[in-house]
Amino acid sequence: MIGLDMRFLDVKTDFAFKKVFGSDNSKDILLSFLNAVLDFEGHLVDNLEILDPYQIPLIDGMKDSYVDVKARLDNGTHVIIEMQVLNYEGFEQRILYNAAKTYSTQIVRGGQYFSLMPVIALTLTDFIMFHDIPDVRSEYRMKEVNSHREYNGDLRLVFYELPKFTKTVDDLSTLEEKWLFFVSEAGSLKLKPETLTNIPEIKKALDIVNEAGMSLDELEIQRKHEDFNMIQRESLKKAQKDSYAEGRADIIRSMIKAGITIREIARITGLPENEINRCLVD
């Protein structure tokens, strides 16, 4: 480790993620990141254009100018990059909708279908989406069911589920792993690890999220984003807890109607009898 104790923004928040990957001066950072996490069939992307570069929003209302980081690669491919911290109903459909919309809206009136360029939706999540897949990375394309022949490869959905990434800073070897560690753990770092700072683009990204170089307004915006995410997480937990309690009460009432005694329900479920009685009253 080098340098004095530092504090870095949590890159998983909207503000910090877009500040790193979607600002006017982020082209080299985004190029390094995309070349590390996306397969371009053995080639590296040499250039890209960040569409609608991120501008620091005003604090009041905290309205961002756009939701995702969007870029157009030098081969014409469109890439949508999103960091999502909360799961919700319809999230998977929204990812597909945004990719399909980006694909279809390339054509203006009188345009030709052959002019459509590929779209890649790259989504990083701070929660597990696919519990039956152990890998941190998964990719989905349109393929024939039996032969698995690819249709045309123009739509690619790529997911990184960050909770599945468990490597420590001393275990990092590939550029992909170093970028994933940066996104996952930057907010908990106190120093700049040498294994990250030997990559110029990651070193630059760490400098961007170093709180020492930020204005009070920027720090306030970041805190508001962190508070918002915390409130949303707690609200989701409460909703799940309330839903569980309601479902449990329904089951207990059904058992009572079936003639099962409270003592027997307590033995089967492991719940105290007074809690079972409370479910019957609520």
TINUFI-509989 format. One record per residue: x, y, z of N, C-alpha, C in turn; residue in three letters. Coordinates in steps of 0.2 Angstrom, whole numbers, padded with zeros to 4 digits, always signed. Layout:
<papas>
XYZXYZXYZALA...
</papas>
This chain:
<papas>
+0004-0006+0000+0000+0000+0000+0004+0006+0000MET+0002+0012-0003+0006+0018-0003+0001+0024-0001ILE+0004+0029+0001+0001+0035+0003-0002+0035+0010GLY-0006+0041+0011-0009+0041+0018-0016+0039+0017LEU-0019+0038+0023-0026+0036+0024-0030+0040+0019ASP-0035+0037+0016-0039+0041+0011-0046+0039+0012MET-0051+0042+0009-0058+0040+0009-0060+0041+0002ARG-0064+0036-0001-0066+0035-0008-0073+0034-0008PHE-0077+0037-0013-0084+0036-0014-0085+0029-0015LEU-0091+0027-0013-0094+0020-0015-0096+0021-0023ASP-0092+0017-0027-0093+0018-0034-0100+0015-0036VAL-0103+0011-0032-0110+0008-0033-0115+0012-0033LYS-0114+0019-0031-0120+0024-0031-0120+0027-0038THR-0126+0029-0040-0127+0032-0047-0122+0038-0048ASP-0121+0042-0043-0117+0048-0044-0110+0046-0045PHE-0107+0042-0041-0100+0040-0041-0099+0036-0048ALA-0103+0031-0049-0102+0027-0055-0102+0031-0062PHE-0107+0036-0062-0107+0040-0068-0101+0045-0068LYS-0099+0047-0063-0093+0052-0062-0087+0049-0065LYS-0086+0042-0063-0080+0038-0065-0081+0036-0073VAL-0086+0034-0075-0087+0030-0081-0090+0035-0087PHE-0094+0040-0085-0098+0043-0090-0096+0051-0090GLY-0091+0053-0087-0090+0060-0088-0086+0062-0094SER-0085+0068-0095-0081+0071-0101-0074+0068-0102ASP-0071+0067-0096-0064+0065-0096-0063+0058-0095ASN-0068+0054-0096-0069+0047-0094-0067+0042-0099SER-0066+0044-0105-0065+0040-0111-0060+0034-0110LYS-0054+0036-0108-0049+0031-0107-0051+0026-0101ASP-0054+0028-0096-0057+0024-0091-0062+0019-0093ILE-0067+0022-0097-0072+0017-0100-0069+0012-0105LEU-0064+0014-0109-0061+0010-0114-0058+0004-0110LEU-0054+0005-0105-0051+0000-0101-0056-0004-0098SER-0061-0002-0095-0066-0006-0092-0069-0010-0097PHE-0072-0008-0102-0076-0012-0107-0071-0017-0110LEU-0065-0015-0112-0061-0020-0115-0059-0026-0110ASN-0060-0024-0103-0058-0029-0098-0064-0034-0097ALA-0071-0031-0098-0076-0035-0096-0081-0038-0101VAL-0079-0035-0107-0083-0038-0113-0079-0041-0118LEU-0082-0046-0121-0078-0050-0127-0080-0047-0133ASP-0074-0044-0136-0075-0041-0143-0072-0046-0148PHE-0072-0053-0147-0070-0058-0152-0063-0057-0153GLU-0059-0056-0148-0052-0056-0149-0049-0049-0150GLY-0053-0044-0151-0051-0037-0153-0052-0033-0147HIS-0048-0027-0147-0049-0022-0142-0052-0016-0145LEU-0056-0013-0141-0059-0007-0144-0054-0001-0143VAL-0053+0003-0148-0048+0008-0148-0051+0015-0147ASP-0057+0016-0148-0060+0022-0147-0067+0022-0146ASN-0070+0027-0143-0078+0027-0141-0080+0034-0140LEU-0086+0035-0141-0089+0041-0139-0094+0040-0133GLU-0093+0044-0128-0098+0044-0122-0104+0048-0124ILE-0110+0045-0125-0116+0049-0127-0119+0053-0121LEU-0121+0059-0122-0123+0063-0116-0119+0063-0110ASP-0113+0065-0110-0108+0065-0104-0111+0067-0098PRO-0110+0064-0093-0113+0066-0086-0111+0073-0084TYR-0116+0076-0082-0114+0083-0078-0116+0082-0071GLN-0113+0085-0067-0114+0085-0060-0121+0089-0059ILE-0126+0085-0056-0133+0088-0055-0133+0093-0049PRO-0138+0097-0049-0139+0101-0044-0142+0097-0038LEU-0140+0099-0032-0142+0096-0026-0150+0095-0025ILE-0153+0101-0026-0161+0101-0025-0164+0096-0030ASP-0168+0091-0028-0171+0087-0032-0167+0081-0035GLY-0160+0082-0035-0155+0077-0037-0157+0074-0044MET-0159+0078-0048-0161+0075-0055-0155+0074-0059LYS-0154+0067-0061-0149+0066-0066-0151+0067-0073ASP-0147+0069-0077-0148+0070-0084-0150+0064-0088SER-0148+0058-0086-0150+0052-0089-0148+0046-0084TYR-0151+0040-0085-0151+0035-0081-0144+0031-0081VAL-0142+0029-0087-0137+0025-0088-0131+0028-0092ASP-0125+0025-0091-0119+0027-0095-0120+0024-0102VAL-0120+0028-0107-0121+0026-0114-0115+0028-0118LYS-0113+0023-0123-0107+0024-0127-0108+0021-0134ALA-0105+0024-0139-0104+0021-0145-0097+0019-0147ARG-0096+0013-0148-0089+0011-0150-0087+0013-0157LEU-0080+0012-0158-0078+0014-0164-0080+0010-0170ASP-0083+0004-0168-0086-0001-0174-0093+0000-0174ASN-0096+0006-0171-0103+0007-0171-0108+0004-0166GLY-0105-0001-0162-0109-0004-0157-0111+0001-0152THR-0117+0000-0150-0120+0004-0144-0119+0000-0138HIS-0117+0003-0132-0116+0000-0126-0120+0004-0121VAL-0124+0000-0117-0128+0003-0111-0125+0000-0105ILE-0122+0005-0100-0119+0002-0094-0123+0005-0088ILE-0124+0000-0084-0129+0002-0078-0126-0002-0072GLU-0126+0002-0067-0125-0001-0060-0131+0000-0056MET-0134-0006-0054-0140-0007-0050-0139-0010-0043GLN-0141-0006-0038-0140-0008-0031-0147-0012-0028VAL-0152-0011-0031-0159-0013-0029-0162-0018-0034LEU-0164-0023-0032-0168-0028-0037-0176-0026-0036ASN-0180-0026-0041-0187-0025-0040-0190-0029-0046TYR-0197-0029-0045-0201-0033-0050-0201-0029-0057GLU-0199-0033-0062-0199-0030-0069-0192-0028-0071GLY-0187-0029-0066-0180-0026-0068-0177-0030-0074PHE-0178-0036-0074-0175-0040-0080-0178-0038-0086GLU-0185-0037-0086-0188-0034-0092-0186-0027-0094GLN-0185-0023-0090-0182-0016-0091-0176-0017-0095ARG-0171-0021-0093-0165-0022-0096-0166-0024-0103ILE-0170-0028-0104-0171-0031-0111-0175-0025-0115LEU-0179-0022-0112-0183-0016-0116-0178-0011-0118TYR-0174-0009-0113-0169-0003-0115-0164-0005-0121ASN-0162-0012-0121-0158-0014-0126-0161-0014-0133ALA-0168-0017-0132-0172-0017-0139-0173-0010-0141ALA-0175-0006-0137-0177+0001-0139-0171+0005-0142LYS-0165+0004-0139-0159+0007-0142-0157+0004-0149THR-0159-0002-0149-0158-0006-0156-0163-0003-0161TYR-0169-0003-0159-0174-0001-0164-0174+0007-0166SER-0172+0011-0161-0173+0018-0163-0167+0021-0167THR-0162+0016-0169-0157+0019-0173-0159+0020-0180GLN-0165+0017-0182-0168+0019-0189-0173+0024-0189ILE-0171+0029-0193-0176+0035-0194-0180+0033-0200VAL-0185+0037-0201-0190+0036-0207-0186+0035-0213ARG-0187+0030-0217-0183+0029-0223-0177+0025-0222GLY-0175+0023-0216-0169+0020-0215-0169+0013-0217GLY-0163+0010-0218-0163+0003-0220-0161-0002-0214GLN-0164-0008-0213-0163-0012-0208-0156-0015-0207TYR-0152-0015-0213-0145-0018-0213-0141-0013-0210PHE-0143-0006-0209-0139-0001-0205-0139-0002-0198SER-0143-0006-0195-0144-0007-0188-0137-0010-0185LEU-0134-0007-0180-0128-0009-0176-0130-0012-0170MET-0125-0017-0168-0126-0021-0162-0127-0017-0156PRO-0131-0020-0151-0132-0016-0144-0129-0021-0139VAL-0126-0019-0134-0124-0023-0128-0126-0019-0122ILE-0130-0023-0118-0132-0020-0112-0128-0023-0106ALA-0124-0019-0103-0119-0022-0098-0122-0019-0091LEU-0124-0024-0087-0127-0022-0081-0123-0025-0075THR-0121-0021-0070-0118-0023-0064-0123-0023-0058LEU-0124-0028-0054-0129-0028-0049-0126-0029-0042THR-0128-0026-0037-0126-0026-0030-0130-0032-0027ASP-0133-0036-0030-0137-0041-0028-0137-0047-0032PHE-0139-0053-0030-0139-0059-0034-0145-0060-0038ILE-0145-0060-0045-0150-0061-0049-0152-0068-0051MET-0146-0072-0052-0147-0079-0055-0144-0083-0050PHE-0149-0086-0045-0146-0090-0040-0144-0097-0042HIS-0146-0099-0048-0144-0105-0050-0137-0105-0054ASP-0134-0099-0055-0128-0099-0059-0123-0096-0054ILE-0117-0100-0053-0112-0098-0048-0107-0093-0050PRO-0107-0092-0057-0102-0087-0060-0104-0080-0059ASP-0099-0076-0058-0101-0069-0057-0103-0065-0063VAL-0101-0068-0069-0103-0066-0076-0107-0070-0079ARG-0112-0068-0082-0116-0072-0087-0118-0067-0093SER-0119-0071-0099-0121-0067-0105-0127-0071-0108GLU-0131-0067-0111-0137-0069-0115-0138-0067-0122TYR-0139-0071-0126-0140-0069-0133-0146-0073-0136ARG-0148-0071-0142-0153-0075-0145-0150-0081-0149MET-0153-0087-0147-0150-0093-0150-0156-0098-0152LYS-0154-0102-0157-0159-0107-0158-0159-0113-0152GLU-0165-0115-0151-0166-0119-0145-0162-0125-0145VAL-0162-0129-0150-0159-0136-0151-0152-0135-0152ASN-0150-0132-0158-0143-0132-0160-0139-0127-0157SER-0142-0122-0153-0139-0116-0150-0135-0112-0155HIS-0137-0112-0161-0135-0108-0167-0137-0100-0165ARG-0132-0096-0165-0134-0089-0164-0138-0086-0169GLU-0143-0082-0168-0147-0079-0173-0143-0073-0177TYR-0141-0068-0173-0136-0064-0177-0131-0060-0172ASN-0132-0061-0166-0128-0058-0161-0129-0050-0160GLY-0134-0047-0163-0135-0040-0162-0137-0038-0155ASP-0140-0042-0151-0142-0040-0145-0138-0045-0140LEU-0135-0041-0135-0131-0045-0130-0133-0042-0123ARG-0135-0046-0119-0136-0044-0112-0130-0047-0107LEU-0126-0043-0104-0121-0045-0100-0122-0043-0093VAL-0121-0048-0088-0122-0046-0081-0116-0048-0077PHE-0115-0044-0072-0110-0045-0067-0113-0044-0060TYR-0114-0050-0057-0117-0050-0050-0111-0049-0045GLU-0111-0043-0042-0105-0041-0038-0104-0046-0032LEU-0110-0047-0028-0109-0052-0022-0106-0058-0024PRO-0106-0061-0030-0103-0067-0031-0095-0066-0032LYS-0093-0060-0033-0086-0058-0033-0083-0058-0026PHE-0078-0063-0024-0076-0063-0018-0068-0062-0017THR-0065-0061-0022-0058-0061-0022-0055-0054-0018LYS-0050-0055-0014-0047-0050-0010-0042-0046-0015THR-0039-0041-0012-0035-0037-0016-0028-0041-0018VAL-0026-0045-0014-0020-0049-0015-0021-0055-0020ASP-0028-0056-0022-0029-0062-0026-0030-0059-0033ASP-0030-0053-0034-0031-0050-0041-0026-0051-0046LEU-0028-0054-0052-0023-0055-0057-0024-0052-0064SER-0031-0053-0066-0033-0050-0072-0035-0043-0072THR-0036-0040-0078-0038-0033-0078-0046-0033-0076LEU-0049-0038-0078-0056-0039-0076-0057-0039-0069GLU-0053-0043-0065-0054-0044-0058-0052-0037-0055GLU-0047-0034-0057-0046-0027-0054-0051-0022-0055LYS-0054-0022-0061-0060-0017-0062-0066-0019-0057TRP-0067-0026-0057-0073-0028-0052-0071-0026-0045LEU-0065-0027-0043-0063-0025-0036-0064-0018-0035PHE-0062-0014-0040-0063-0007-0039-0070-0005-0038PHE-0075-0007-0043-0082-0006-0042-0085-0008-0035VAL-0083-0014-0033-0086-0017-0027-0083-0014-0021SER-0077-0013-0021-0073-0011-0014-0070-0004-0014GLU-0071+0000-0019-0068+0007-0018-0070+0011-0012ALA-0076+0010-0010-0079+0014-0005-0077+0012+0002GLY-0074+0006+0002-0071+0003+0009-0063+0004+0009SER-0060+0006+0004-0053+0007+0004-0051+0013+0008LEU-0045+0012+0011-0042+0018+0015-0035+0020+0012LYS-0033+0016+0008-0027+0017+0004-0027+0015-0003LEU-0023+0017-0008-0023+0015-0015-0019+0009-0015LYS-0022+0003-0016-0018-0003-0017-0013-0003-0023PRO-0007-0005-0023-0002-0005-0028-0005-0009-0034GLU-0008-0015-0033-0011-0019-0038-0016-0016-0042THR-0019-0010-0040-0024-0006-0044-0020+0000-0047LEU-0016+0003-0043-0013+0009-0046-0008+0008-0051THR-0006+0001-0052-0001+0000-0058-0005-0001-0065ASN-0012+0000-0064-0016+0001-0070-0018+0009-0071ILE-0015+0012-0076-0016+0020-0076-0023+0022-0076PRO-0028+0018-0079-0035+0020-0079-0038+0019-0072GLU-0036+0014-0069-0039+0013-0062-0036+0018-0057ILE-0030+0019-0058-0027+0024-0054-0031+0031-0055LYS-0032+0033-0061-0036+0039-0062-0043+0038-0059LYS-0046+0033-0060-0053+0032-0057-0053+0033-0050ALA-0048+0030-0046-0047+0031-0039-0046+0038-0037LEU-0042+0042-0041-0041+0049-0040-0048+0053-0041ASP-0052+0051-0046-0059+0054-0047-0063+0053-0041ILE-0063+0047-0037-0068+0046-0032-0064+0047-0025VAL-0058+0050-0025-0055+0052-0019-0059+0058-0016ASN-0061+0057-0010-0065+0063-0007-0061+0069-0006GLU-0055+0068-0006-0050+0074-0004-0051+0079-0010ALA-0052+0077-0016-0052+0081-0022-0059+0084-0024GLY-0064+0083-0019-0071+0085-0021-0073+0091-0017MET-0078+0094-0020-0081+0100-0017-0086+0098-0012SER-0088+0102-0008-0093+0101-0003-0100+0099-0006LEU-0102+0102-0011-0108+0100-0015-0108+0093-0018ASP-0102+0091-0021-0101+0084-0023-0102+0079-0018GLU-0099+0081-0012-0099+0076-0006-0106+0076-0004LEU-0110+0081-0004-0117+0081-0001-0121+0077-0006GLU-0120+0078-0013-0124+0074-0017-0123+0066-0016ILE-0116+0065-0015-0115+0057-0014-0118+0055-0008GLN-0118+0059-0002-0121+0057+0004-0129+0056+0003ARG-0132+0060-0001-0139+0060-0003-0141+0053-0006LYS-0136+0051-0011-0137+0045-0015-0136+0039-0010HIS-0132+0039-0006-0130+0034-0001-0136+0033+0004GLU-0139+0039+0006-0145+0039+0010-0151+0036+0007ASP-0152+0038+0001-0157+0036-0003-0157+0028-0004PHE-0151+0026-0006-0150+0018-0007-0152+0015+0000ASN-0149+0017+0005-0151+0014+0012-0158+0014+0013MET-0161+0019+0012-0169+0020+0014-0172+0014+0009ILE-0170+0014+0003-0174+0009-0002-0172+0002+0001GLN-0166+0001+0003-0165-0006+0005-0169-0008+0011ARG-0169-0003+0016-0173-0005+0022-0180-0005+0021GLU-0183-0001+0016-0190-0002+0014-0191-0009+0011SER-0187-0011+0007-0188-0017+0004-0188-0023+0009LEU-0183-0023+0014-0183-0028+0019-0189-0028+0023LYS-0192-0022+0025-0198-0021+0028-0204-0024+0025LYS-0204-0023+0018-0209-0026+0014-0209-0033+0014ALA-0203-0036+0013-0202-0043+0013-0204-0046+0020GLN-0202-0043+0025-0204-0045+0032-0211-0045+0033LYS-0214-0040+0031-0222-0039+0032-0225-0044+0028ASP-0223-0046+0022-0226-0051+0017-0225-0057+0020SER-0219-0059+0023-0218-0065+0026-0222-0066+0032TYR-0223-0061+0037-0227-0062+0043-0235-0063+0041ALA-0237-0059+0035-0244-0060+0033-0245-0067+0031GLU-0240-0070+0027-0241-0077+0024-0241-0082+0030GLY-0236-0081+0035-0236-0085+0040-0242-0086+0044ARG-0245-0080+0045-0252-0079+0049-0257-0083+0045ALA-0257-0082+0038-0262-0086+0034-0262-0094+0035ASP-0255-0096+0035-0254-0103+0036-0257-0106+0042ILE-0255-0102+0048-0257-0104+0054-0265-0104+0055ILE-0268-0099+0052-0276-0099+0052-0278-0105+0048ARG-0275-0107+0043-0277-0113+0039-0276-0119+0043SER-0271-0120+0047-0270-0125+0051-0275-0126+0057MET-0277-0120+0059-0282-0120+0065-0289-0123+0062ILE-0290-0120+0056-0296-0122+0052-0296-0130+0051LYS-0291-0132+0050-0290-0140+0048-0290-0144+0055ALA-0291-0140+0061-0292-0144+0067-0285-0146+0070GLY-0280-0142+0068-0273-0143+0072-0273-0139+0078ILE-0271-0141+0083-0271-0137+0090-0265-0133+0089THR-0266-0127+0094-0260-0122+0094-0254-0126+0097ILE-0255-0130+0102-0249-0134+0104-0245-0138+0099ARG-0249-0141+0094-0246-0145+0089-0243-0141+0084GLU-0246-0135+0082-0243-0130+0078-0237-0128+0080ILE-0236-0126+0087-0230-0124+0090-0225-0130+0089ALA-0226-0136+0090-0222-0141+0089-0219-0142+0082ARG-0224-0141+0077-0222-0142+0070-0218-0136+0068ILE-0220-0130+0069-0217-0124+0067-0211-0121+0071THR-0211-0123+0077-0205-0121+0082-0207-0114+0085GLY-0213-0111+0083-0215-0104+0086-0218-0105+0093LEU-0217-0100+0097-0220-0100+0103-0227-0099+0103PRO-0231-0102+0108-0238-0102+0107-0241-0095+0107GLU-0238-0090+0111-0240-0084+0112-0240-0080+0105ASN-0235-0082+0101-0234-0079+0094-0239-0081+0090GLU-0241-0088+0090-0246-0091+0086-0253-0088+0088ILE-0254-0086+0094-0260-0083+0096-0261-0076+0093ASN-0255-0073+0093-0255-0066+0091-0256-0066+0083ARG-0254-0071+0079-0256-0071+0072-0263-0072+0071CYS-0266-0076+0076-0274-0077+0075-0278-0071+0077LEU-0275-0066+0081-0278-0060+0083-0277-0055+0078VAL-0271-0054+0075-0270-0049+0070-0274-0049+0064ASP
</papas>
